[in-house]
Amino acid sequence: MKFFTACAFAVCALLLVSFTNANDSDATVLRYDNDNIGVDGYKYAFETSDGTQRQEAGQLINAGEENEAIAVKGSYSYTGPDGQVFSVSYVADENGFQPEGAHIPKA
């Protein structure tokens, strides 16, 4: 459960930073899909009028075991203040949060 909490915090922090844009207050939701019945996993996706897109799916792994967790895969994209589109794909699992994007420095 600690792992899931850490992953959720990392994803939220990234979203908060990445979606900060002066035109956000004018954006409207164009599409929103959500499949979450609370068992085994979830998935959702949305797109807004400012070009922001996001999709994510989580799957329960090691169900009923001590190391039970949710493995998450997703991506998002948004337009920065300079007009550049930023895209990030990520995995959050037992190896931590692992984002990939052309603008993210490689270790």
Disulfide bonds with the S-S distance in Angstrom:
none
